[in-house]
Amino acid sequence: MSVRNLVTHIEEAILSLLLLSMTLLVFAEVVARFGFNAGIHWAQEVTLLLSAWFVLFGASYGVKVGAHIGVDVFVKMLPAGVHRGVTLIAVALCLFYCGLFLYGSWIYLAKMKMIGIELEDVPIPKWTVMTILLIGFGLLALRFLQLGWKVLKGEADGFHFADEAEESMEIARDLKGDDGEARQ
């Protein structure tokens, strides 16, 4: 197994673990609340933190696999050289955005650590669980750097967004079949 495949498997395992943990925690809270008339007092806060980790960690994975939805009809109509330039400008803007969030997150986490605030329901310093801001935006910046490098080398021509319209048309063609009649 290559390093690239190993990293992908680790990313997928982390995302799966976060989603599974969140689902099981919400299920346990619902059973405790409605089945036994007693709740888990820290469940809501931990579920919110797990979902934040899932979203921020998953954003970089979405860029890696091209799972984000984008409107790039106009950009696809541009000549190849202009398309490449527009993509590089978009990557630069995305990196700038990540840089702003990394800077702001660093300041926020430093203040949280200095003040010593803990989570409301769990006795853990708040800055430790909020490090996902640095991790998530750092990984996102790394993915944009990788994409920019691929565009510069000519290995990629854009963001490769998920194209829902094209996928819908393919599904419609598959449902219609070769004989031209709709299948049930």
trRosetta pair geometry for C-beta under 8 A, 3 or more apart (Angstrom, degrees):
i j d omega theta_ij theta_ji phi_ij phi_ji
1 5 4.9 -118 -171 86 89 127
1 6 5.5 108 131 -60 115 88
1 9 7.8 -16 -177 -5 142 142
2 5 4.8 96 56 9 80 100
2 6 6.9 -140 98 -6 42 88
3 6 5.5 -55 -148 37 33 115
3 7 6.3 34 154 -20 67 104
4 7 5.9 -53 -149 35 29 110
4 8 6.5 29 152 -18 62 106
5 8 5.6 -53 -148 37 33 113
5 9 6.3 34 153 -19 66 105
6 9 5.7 -54 -148 37 30 110
6 10 6.4 31 153 -19 64 105
7 10 5.7 -53 -147 36 32 112
7 11 6.3 34 153 -19 65 104
8 11 5.7 -53 -148 36 31 111
8 12 6.3 27 155 -15 65 108
8 64 7.8 -171 -108 141 90 142
9 12 5.8 -56 -144 41 30 109
9 13 6.1 34 154 -23 65 107
10 13 5.6 -54 -145 36 30 113
10 14 6.4 30 155 -19 64 104
11 14 5.9 -55 -150 35 29 109
11 15 6.4 25 155 -14 64 108
11 57 7.8 -176 -153 164 83 102
11 61 5.2 159 164 -98 129 117
11 64 7.7 17 133 47 172 160
12 15 5.8 -55 -145 40 32 110
12 16 6.1 33 155 -20 66 108
12 61 7.7 135 -74 -146 59 143
13 16 5.7 -55 -144 39 29 112
13 17 6.1 31 156 -21 64 108
14 17 5.7 -55 -146 37 29 112
14 18 6.4 30 155 -19 64 106
14 57 6.4 -101 124 160 123 150
15 18 5.8 -53 -148 35 30 112
15 19 6.3 26 156 -14 65 108
15 54 6.6 94 -143 -141 71 77
15 57 6.5 -163 -85 110 82 115
15 58 5.6 96 -120 -89 119 94
15 61 6.3 -51 -57 7 143 169
16 19 5.9 -59 -146 41 30 108
16 20 6.0 28 156 -18 66 111
17 20 5.8 -54 -139 40 28 110
17 21 6.1 30 159 -21 64 109
18 21 5.9 -55 -145 36 26 111
18 22 6.3 25 157 -18 62 109
18 50 5.6 168 -165 -172 82 88
18 53 5.5 -143 -131 102 136 109
18 54 4.4 174 132 -82 133 90
18 57 7.0 149 -23 52 163 139
19 22 5.8 -56 -147 37 29 111
19 23 6.3 27 156 -18 64 109
19 54 6.1 102 -68 -123 71 135
20 23 5.8 -58 -146 38 29 110
20 24 6.1 23 159 -14 66 110
21 24 6.0 -58 -143 41 26 106
21 25 6.1 25 159 -19 63 111
21 50 5.6 -143 99 -136 110 144
22 25 5.9 -59 -146 37 25 110
22 26 6.4 22 158 -15 63 108
22 47 5.7 99 -145 -143 81 75
22 50 4.3 -177 -79 117 97 135
22 51 5.9 100 -125 -64 145 75
22 54 6.7 -41 -26 -36 148 143
23 26 6.0 -58 -148 38 28 107
23 27 6.2 28 154 -19 64 110
24 27 5.5 -55 -145 39 31 114
24 28 6.2 32 156 -20 66 105
25 28 5.8 -51 -145 36 30 110
25 29 6.4 32 154 -20 63 106
25 40 7.7 -115 -168 79 82 151
25 43 5.6 172 169 -149 99 93
25 46 6.2 -120 -166 101 158 115
25 47 5.4 -165 104 -80 128 93
25 50 7.1 141 28 6 147 157
26 29 5.6 -54 -148 36 32 114
26 30 6.4 32 154 -19 65 105
26 43 7.4 136 -92 170 42 117
26 47 5.8 87 -67 -118 89 139
27 30 5.8 -55 -149 36 30 110
27 31 6.4 28 155 -16 65 107
28 31 5.8 -55 -146 39 31 110
28 32 6.1 30 156 -18 66 109
28 40 6.5 31 118 -18 104 145
28 43 7.2 -155 85 -115 97 136
29 32 5.8 -56 -143 39 28 110
29 33 6.0 22 160 -17 65 112
29 39 6.2 28 -157 -153 83 86
29 40 5.2 -98 -101 33 81 107
29 43 4.1 153 -84 148 127 164
29 44 7.5 116 -136 -55 159 66
29 47 7.6 -58 -11 -43 150 138
30 33 5.9 -58 -140 40 26 107
30 34 5.9 -10 174 13 66 113
31 34 7.0 -70 -129 53 18 84
31 35 4.7 -11 -176 10 61 134
31 36 7.4 38 141 1 67 98
32 35 6.6 -37 -86 51 11 95
32 36 5.4 -45 -154 47 49 113
32 38 5.5 -73 172 87 93 71
32 39 5.6 117 110 -120 113 33
32 40 5.6 91 56 -29 163 86
33 36 7.7 21 -16 55 6 71
33 37 7.3 30 -173 -120 38 22
33 38 7.1 -121 -97 76 39 25
33 39 4.6 26 -85 -87 92 88
34 37 7.8 33 -137 -71 14 50
39 43 6.9 -116 171 23 93 127
40 43 3.9 83 87 -37 108 116
41 121 5.8 -165 129 -150 87 124
42 45 5.6 -62 -166 46 63 109
42 46 5.6 55 142 -19 89 111
42 121 3.9 172 -110 135 77 122
42 122 5.2 88 -148 -60 135 90
43 46 6.0 -64 -143 43 28 105
43 47 5.9 30 160 -22 67 110
44 47 5.8 -55 -144 36 27 112
44 48 6.4 29 156 -19 62 106
44 121 7.7 100 57 1 82 159
45 48 5.8 -54 -151 35 30 112
45 49 6.5 28 153 -16 64 106
45 119 6.1 123 161 175 141 118
45 120 5.9 -160 -96 56 149 99
45 121 4.6 167 16 33 146 121
45 122 6.5 -161 99 -4 133 102
46 49 5.6 -54 -148 38 34 111
46 50 6.2 37 153 -21 67 105
46 121 7.7 -94 -30 83 85 121
46 122 6.7 83 -69 -37 98 141
47 50 5.7 -52 -145 36 31 112
47 51 6.4 30 155 -18 64 105
48 51 5.9 -55 -148 36 29 109
48 52 6.5 32 152 -21 63 104
49 52 5.6 -51 -148 34 33 113
49 53 6.4 34 153 -17 65 103
49 119 7.9 -35 -58 -119 142 138
49 129 5.4 -24 -154 167 136 133
50 53 5.7 -53 -150 37 32 112
50 54 6.2 36 150 -23 65 106
51 54 5.3 -50 -145 35 34 116
51 55 6.3 31 157 -17 67 105
52 55 6.0 -55 -145 38 29 106
52 56 6.1 14 163 -6 66 113
52 132 6.1 128 126 84 97 150
53 56 6.3 -63 -137 46 24 100
53 57 5.6 14 168 -8 65 118
53 132 4.9 -122 -104 -109 71 153
53 136 7.9 -155 -141 -63 44 119
54 57 6.4 -62 -135 46 17 102
54 58 5.5 14 164 -17 59 123
55 58 5.8 -62 -135 43 20 110
55 59 6.5 35 159 -38 60 98
55 136 7.9 23 101 -136 63 148
56 59 6.0 -35 -149 10 29 115
56 132 5.0 114 75 153 143 106
56 133 6.9 -83 -148 -94 159 37
56 135 7.3 93 126 83 118 86
56 136 2.9 -49 161 -109 103 160
56 137 7.3 -48 -164 -37 108 65
57 60 6.8 -60 -172 31 38 102
57 61 7.0 30 141 -11 68 111
57 132 6.8 -72 -46 -153 91 107
57 135 6.9 -10 -90 120 87 112
57 136 5.6 -93 -64 -99 45 90
57 139 7.0 41 -138 48 56 156
58 61 5.2 -58 -149 42 46 114
58 62 6.0 54 152 -28 74 102
59 62 5.6 -52 -151 31 31 116
59 63 6.9 30 151 -17 63 100
59 136 6.3 64 40 -174 115 103
59 140 5.5 -10 109 -90 111 119
60 63 5.7 -49 -152 33 37 110
60 64 6.4 43 148 -24 65 104
60 136 6.7 -166 -19 -161 111 57
60 139 3.7 -66 -56 125 172 105
60 140 4.5 -122 -81 -76 91 56
60 142 7.0 33 -150 58 132 94
60 143 4.8 172 -157 -20 82 136
61 64 5.4 -51 -150 33 36 118
61 65 6.4 7 162 3 69 108
61 67 7.6 4 119 26 76 131
62 65 6.6 -68 -140 49 26 89
62 66 7.9 -102 170 72 55 6
62 67 4.2 -97 -143 65 76 103
62 68 4.9 90 149 -51 115 84
63 66 7.7 28 -171 -74 27 36
63 68 6.4 11 -82 -13 56 126
63 140 6.6 107 2 -140 146 70
63 143 4.1 105 94 140 129 143
63 144 6.8 -52 178 -61 155 67
63 147 6.9 -89 166 -40 108 137
63 159 7.7 -72 -145 -158 78 94
64 143 5.4 -98 -62 -127 77 121
64 146 7.8 23 -109 76 78 144
66 159 7.0 141 -124 145 84 64
66 160 3.8 -54 -119 112 135 103
66 161 6.5 -149 -171 -97 85 13
66 162 6.4 137 139 -54 79 66
67 162 5.7 21 -154 -41 36 123
68 159 7.3 -55 68 157 116 123
68 161 5.8 -69 91 -127 76 83
68 162 6.7 177 78 7 25 94
69 161 6.1 75 -154 -178 24 111
69 162 5.4 -51 -88 62 64 101
69 164 6.4 7 -127 -24 115 116
70 159 6.0 37 21 89 163 141
70 161 3.4 -124 35 -96 102 154
70 162 7.9 117 15 40 72 59
71 74 7.8 40 138 10 88 93
71 161 8.0 -68 -23 98 19 170
72 75 4.5 -52 -166 46 83 116
72 76 5.6 91 130 -31 89 95
72 158 6.5 109 -172 175 156 146
72 159 6.9 -172 -68 44 149 110
72 161 5.8 153 -3 20 125 131
73 76 5.9 -57 -151 32 27 112
73 77 6.9 25 153 -20 61 106
74 77 5.9 -62 -159 30 33 110
74 78 7.4 43 146 -33 63 97
75 78 5.8 -41 -162 9 42 118
75 83 5.9 105 171 -133 81 83
75 86 5.5 -154 -132 105 105 144
75 87 7.3 106 -176 -63 135 80
75 158 6.8 126 128 -122 130 136
76 83 7.2 52 -114 -121 26 129
76 158 7.7 -44 -84 -43 75 167
78 82 4.3 -113 170 94 119 113
78 83 4.4 159 85 -66 108 78
78 86 6.4 92 49 2 169 141
79 82 4.9 78 59 17 82 106
79 83 6.6 -147 92 -13 35 92
80 83 5.5 -56 -143 35 26 115
80 84 6.4 28 158 -20 63 105
80 157 7.3 -67 -146 -141 84 123
81 84 5.7 -53 -150 33 30 112
81 85 6.5 28 152 -16 63 106
82 85 5.5 -55 -149 38 35 113
82 86 6.2 34 153 -19 68 105
83 86 5.9 -54 -146 37 28 109
83 87 6.3 30 152 -20 62 107
83 157 6.4 17 123 175 124 99
83 158 6.7 -60 166 -68 105 109
84 87 5.7 -55 -150 35 29 113
84 88 6.5 28 153 -18 64 105
84 151 6.1 157 -152 179 82 101
84 157 6.6 -74 -84 -146 80 69
85 88 5.7 -54 -148 36 32 110
85 89 6.5 33 153 -18 65 104
86 89 5.6 -52 -149 36 33 113
86 90 6.3 36 150 -20 65 105
87 90 5.6 -54 -149 37 32 113
87 91 6.3 34 152 -20 66 104
87 151 5.3 -158 114 -135 127 150
87 157 7.1 180 -33 163 163 44
87 158 5.0 -130 -101 -111 133 61
87 159 6.9 -167 -138 -33 101 75
88 91 5.5 -48 -145 35 34 113
88 92 6.4 38 152 -21 64 103
88 148 6.3 87 -129 -139 72 90
88 151 5.8 -168 -72 113 82 140
88 152 7.2 84 -101 -68 121 81
89 92 5.6 -53 -149 35 32 113
89 93 6.5 32 152 -18 65 104
90 93 5.7 -53 -148 37 32 111
90 94 6.4 35 151 -20 64 105
90 159 7.2 -73 114 -49 141 119
91 94 5.6 -53 -148 36 32 113
91 95 6.4 34 152 -19 65 105
91 144 5.3 157 -158 -175 83 94
91 147 5.8 -160 -114 97 125 106
91 148 4.1 154 150 -80 153 99
91 151 6.8 -161 -24 22 150 147
92 95 5.6 -53 -148 37 31 112
92 96 6.4 37 150 -22 64 103
92 148 7.5 95 -57 -108 63 137
93 96 5.5 -49 -148 33 34 115
93 97 6.4 40 151 -21 64 103
94 97 5.5 -51 -150 34 33 116
94 98 6.4 33 151 -17 64 104
94 140 7.9 -122 166 154 104 101
94 144 4.7 -163 107 -121 122 146
95 98 5.6 -51 -146 38 34 112
95 99 6.2 39 152 -23 64 105
95 141 5.9 83 -132 -140 72 85
95 144 5.2 -166 -68 113 81 139
95 145 7.0 87 -100 -65 122 74
95 148 7.5 -10 -43 -35 131 146
96 99 5.5 -53 -149 35 30 116
96 100 6.6 34 152 -21 63 100
97 100 5.9 -51 -153 31 30 111
97 101 6.7 21 153 -10 63 107
98 101 5.8 -61 -150 42 33 108
98 102 6.1 35 153 -22 68 107
98 137 5.0 161 -155 -175 82 92
98 138 7.9 137 177 -81 116 23
98 140 5.3 -165 -109 98 126 106
98 141 4.0 170 134 -74 152 93
98 144 6.6 -167 -10 20 146 142
99 102 5.6 -52 -142 36 30 112
99 103 6.3 31 158 -18 64 106
99 141 7.0 96 -57 -106 65 133
100 103 5.9 -58 -150 37 28 110
100 104 6.2 21 156 -12 65 111
101 104 5.7 -56 -140 43 32 108
101 105 5.8 35 158 -23 66 109
101 133 7.1 -138 163 -176 97 93
101 137 4.5 -155 102 -116 119 155
102 105 5.7 -55 -142 38 26 112
102 106 6.3 32 156 -24 62 104
102 134 6.5 77 -137 -126 77 66
102 137 5.0 -158 -67 112 79 129
102 138 6.5 97 -108 -70 120 71
102 141 6.9 -10 -44 -33 137 144
103 106 5.8 -53 -151 30 27 112
103 107 6.7 23 154 -13 62 105
104 107 5.8 -56 -151 38 33 109
104 108 6.1 34 152 -19 67 109
105 108 5.5 -55 -143 39 32 113
105 109 6.0 28 160 -16 68 108
105 130 7.9 -165 -158 149 94 98
105 133 3.6 -172 -136 134 131 124
105 134 5.3 -178 124 -64 133 69
105 137 6.4 170 -4 27 150 140
106 109 6.1 -57 -143 40 25 106
106 110 6.3 27 156 -21 61 109
106 134 6.7 83 -74 -92 71 112
107 110 5.8 -56 -147 35 28 112
107 111 6.5 24 156 -15 63 107
108 111 6.0 -61 -153 38 27 107
108 112 6.3 26 152 -19 65 108
108 130 7.3 -100 122 142 113 140
108 133 7.1 -5 70 80 130 169
109 112 5.5 -52 -143 37 34 113
109 113 6.3 34 157 -19 66 105
109 127 4.8 106 -158 -149 76 101
109 130 6.0 -169 -98 100 92 110
109 131 6.5 76 -124 -92 143 63
109 133 6.9 -164 -49 58 116 126
109 134 6.8 -32 -18 -32 156 119
110 113 5.9 -55 -148 37 29 109
110 114 6.2 29 153 -20 64 109
111 114 5.6 -53 -142 38 32 112
111 115 6.1 25 161 -13 67 109
112 115 6.1 -58 -142 42 26 105
112 117 5.7 -77 -153 43 77 106
112 125 7.5 124 144 167 98 92
112 126 5.1 -106 -171 87 126 105
112 127 3.8 157 103 -71 115 95
112 130 6.5 54 52 48 172 144
113 116 7.3 28 178 -73 31 48
113 125 7.0 51 -113 168 63 135
113 127 4.3 -27 -62 -2 78 172
116 125 6.8 -75 -153 -123 52 105
117 125 7.3 99 80 -155 46 66
117 126 4.7 -13 100 10 94 131
117 127 7.8 108 59 -29 83 83
118 122 7.6 -138 166 93 100 55
118 123 5.7 -15 -173 -145 147 48
118 124 6.3 132 -154 67 90 30
118 125 5.8 -70 -101 -98 67 36
118 126 6.1 164 -149 -34 16 82
119 122 4.5 7 79 57 135 82
119 123 7.4 -125 52 -74 89 11
119 124 5.3 20 6 57 116 83
119 126 5.6 140 -63 -89 61 76
119 129 6.8 27 -64 24 124 142
124 128 6.0 -97 164 59 102 127
124 129 6.2 75 117 -29 129 115
125 128 4.9 91 77 -8 91 105
126 129 6.6 -69 -160 43 40 96
126 130 5.9 25 154 -12 75 120
127 130 5.7 -69 -139 48 32 108
127 131 7.0 61 157 -53 64 83
128 131 6.2 -30 -169 -13 31 113
129 132 7.2 -13 163 -8 54 104
130 133 5.7 4 165 -5 78 111
131 134 5.5 -44 -169 37 66 108
131 135 6.0 62 135 -18 81 105
132 135 5.2 -56 -136 48 40 111
132 136 5.2 40 163 -23 75 111
133 136 6.2 -50 -132 39 18 107
133 137 6.3 0 170 1 56 113
134 137 6.6 -65 -138 48 22 96
134 138 5.6 26 162 -24 62 118
135 138 5.8 -61 -143 38 21 113
135 139 6.3 18 160 -15 61 108
136 139 6.0 -58 -149 37 25 106
136 140 6.3 24 153 -19 63 109
137 140 5.2 -48 -141 38 37 116
137 141 6.3 43 155 -22 66 100
138 141 5.8 -51 -149 34 29 110
138 142 6.5 33 150 -20 62 105
139 142 5.4 -52 -149 35 34 116
139 143 6.4 37 152 -21 66 102
140 143 5.7 -51 -150 33 33 112
140 144 6.6 29 152 -15 64 104
141 144 5.7 -56 -149 39 33 109
141 145 6.3 37 151 -21 66 104
142 145 5.6 -53 -149 35 31 113
142 146 6.4 33 152 -19 64 104
143 146 5.6 -52 -149 35 32 113
143 147 6.3 33 152 -18 65 106
144 147 5.5 -51 -144 38 34 113
144 148 6.2 38 154 -21 66 104
145 148 5.7 -53 -146 37 30 112
145 149 6.3 32 154 -20 63 106
146 149 5.8 -55 -150 35 29 112
146 150 6.5 29 152 -18 64 105
147 150 5.7 -54 -149 36 32 111
147 151 6.4 32 153 -19 66 104
147 156 6.4 -77 -155 79 69 157
147 159 6.9 24 -166 -112 146 60
148 151 5.7 -54 -148 36 32 111
148 152 6.3 33 153 -19 65 106
149 152 5.6 -53 -147 37 32 113
149 153 6.3 20 157 -9 66 110
150 153 5.9 -61 -143 45 29 104
150 155 4.2 -86 -160 73 83 106
150 156 3.9 46 128 8 117 114
151 154 7.7 41 -178 -72 29 24
151 155 7.7 -84 -59 54 22 68
151 156 5.2 -58 -72 78 63 92
151 157 7.0 107 -123 -116 83 19
151 158 7.5 79 -102 -69 115 25
156 160 7.0 -83 -156 -27 112 115
158 161 7.8 -56 132 -5 112 81
162 167 7.4 -12 175 -22 88 138
163 166 4.0 24 121 24 121 116
163 167 6.2 148 93 -18 69 87
164 167 5.6 -57 -143 41 33 112
164 168 6.1 37 157 -24 67 106
165 168 5.8 -53 -149 34 28 112
165 169 6.6 28 153 -18 62 105
166 169 5.7 -54 -150 35 33 111
166 170 6.5 35 151 -20 65 104
167 170 5.6 -52 -150 35 34 113
167 171 6.5 34 152 -18 65 103
168 171 5.7 -53 -149 36 33 111
168 172 6.3 34 151 -20 65 105
169 172 5.5 -52 -147 36 33 114
169 173 6.4 34 153 -19 65 103
170 173 5.7 -52 -147 36 32 110
170 174 6.3 33 153 -19 65 105
171 174 5.6 -54 -147 37 32 112
171 175 6.3 30 154 -18 65 107
172 175 5.8 -55 -146 38 30 109
172 176 6.2 31 154 -23 64 107
173 176 5.6 -55 -146 35 31 112
174 177 7.5 34 173 -69 33 46
175 182 6.4 6 139 -149 92 75
175 183 5.6 -137 -172 46 60 95
176 180 6.7 -16 163 -147 104 28
176 181 7.3 160 -172 85 64 18
176 182 5.8 -45 -116 -95 58 57
176 183 7.3 -178 -120 1 7 84
177 180 7.2 -74 83 2 82 19
177 181 6.4 -20 58 63 123 61
177 182 7.6 151 13 -125 103 16
177 183 5.3 102 -37 -37 122 111
